[in-house]
């Protein structure tokens, strides 16, 4: 994972935890729920153009991002289940998997 993406997503995760803590104790959330709230409850990037720009900003080609997502799916499901027909779907899927990886590193999952 590129450092720029890791930094951005870690900040997003911290913001989510801070928001949850302001509503209720974070401890009341299961670890998987924190990942869900941060990276799956809503789109991280909305709009095809914004998603394309996000990839450019992080110096990722569409093919590289698809390859990363496919690898995560094979490792976790044993097969490729998702068809990426637009940049928004691709980026949000990539963010989901990278978010999962970050939560595991921080022992939130």
C-alpha positions as CSV (number, residue, x, y, z in Angstrom):
1,X,0.0,0.0,0.0
2,X,1.3,3.4,-0.9
3,X,2.2,5.6,2.0
4,X,0.0,8.4,0.8
5,X,-3.0,6.1,0.8
6,X,-2.2,4.6,4.2
7,X,-1.8,8.1,5.7
8,X,-5.1,9.3,4.2
9,X,-7.1,6.2,5.2
10,X,-5.6,6.1,8.7
11,X,-6.7,9.7,9.2
12,X,-10.2,8.8,8.0
13,X,-10.3,5.9,10.4
14,X,-9.1,8.2,13.3
15,X,-11.8,10.7,12.3
16,X,-14.4,8.0,12.3
17,X,-13.3,6.7,15.8
18,X,-13.4,10.3,17.1
19,X,-16.9,10.7,15.7
20,X,-18.1,7.5,17.2
21,X,-16.5,8.4,20.5
22,X,-18.4,11.7,20.6
23,X,-21.6,9.8,20.1
24,X,-20.9,6.8,22.4
25,X,-18.0,4.9,23.8
26,X,-15.9,3.4,21.0
27,X,-15.5,0.3,23.2
28,X,-19.2,-0.4,22.7
29,X,-18.5,-1.0,19.0
30,X,-17.2,-4.3,17.9
31,X,-13.9,-4.1,15.9
32,X,-15.6,-5.2,12.7
33,X,-18.2,-2.5,13.2
34,X,-15.5,0.2,13.3
35,X,-14.2,-1.0,9.9
36,X,-17.8,-1.1,8.6
37,X,-18.5,2.5,9.8
38,X,-15.2,3.9,8.4
39,X,-14.9,2.0,5.1
40,X,-18.2,0.4,4.1
41,X,-21.2,2.2,5.5
42,X,-21.0,4.9,2.8
43,X,-18.9,5.5,-0.2
44,X,-15.5,6.9,0.5
45,X,-15.4,8.6,-2.8
46,X,-18.5,9.7,-4.7
47,X,-18.4,10.3,-8.4
48,X,-16.6,8.8,-11.3
49,X,-14.4,11.9,-11.9
50,X,-13.5,12.2,-8.2
51,X,-12.5,8.5,-8.1
52,X,-10.4,8.9,-11.2
53,X,-8.7,11.9,-9.6
54,X,-8.1,10.0,-6.4
55,X,-6.3,7.3,-8.4
56,X,-4.2,9.9,-10.1
57,X,-3.4,11.7,-6.9
58,X,-2.1,8.5,-5.4
59,X,-0.2,7.5,-8.6
60,X,-2.3,4.3,-9.2
61,X,-3.3,3.2,-12.6
62,X,-6.7,1.6,-13.1
63,X,-5.1,-1.7,-13.9
64,X,-2.9,-1.7,-10.9
65,X,-6.0,-0.9,-8.6
66,X,-8.0,-3.7,-10.3
67,X,-5.1,-6.1,-9.8
68,X,-4.9,-5.2,-6.1
69,X,-8.6,-5.7,-5.5
70,X,-8.7,-9.0,-7.4
71,X,-5.8,-10.2,-5.3
72,X,-7.6,-9.3,-2.1
73,X,-10.8,-11.1,-3.3
74,X,-8.8,-14.2,-4.3
75,X,-7.1,-14.3,-0.9
76,X,-10.3,-13.8,1.0
77,X,-13.0,-15.5,-1.1
78,X,-11.0,-17.9,-3.3
79,X,-12.3,-16.2,-6.4
80,X,-12.9,-12.9,-8.1
81,X,-16.4,-11.8,-7.3
82,X,-16.5,-8.1,-8.3
83,X,-16.6,-6.6,-11.8
84,X,-15.2,-3.1,-11.9
85,X,-17.1,-1.2,-14.5
86,X,-16.4,2.3,-13.2
87,X,-13.7,4.2,-11.2
88,X,-16.1,4.9,-8.3
89,X,-16.7,1.2,-7.6
90,X,-13.0,0.4,-8.0
91,X,-11.8,3.1,-5.6
92,X,-14.4,2.3,-3.0
93,X,-13.6,-1.4,-3.2
94,X,-9.9,-0.7,-2.9
95,X,-10.5,1.6,0.1
96,X,-12.6,-1.2,1.7
97,X,-9.7,-3.7,1.4
98,X,-7.0,-1.2,2.4
99,X,-9.2,-0.1,5.4
100,X,-9.4,-3.7,6.5
101,X,-5.7,-4.1,6.3
102,X,-5.2,-0.9,8.3
103,X,-7.7,-2.1,11.0
104,X,-5.8,-5.4,11.2
105,X,-2.5,-3.6,11.7
106,X,-4.1,-1.5,14.4
107,X,-5.7,-4.7,15.8
108,X,-9.2,-3.2,15.3
109,X,-10.4,-6.3,13.4
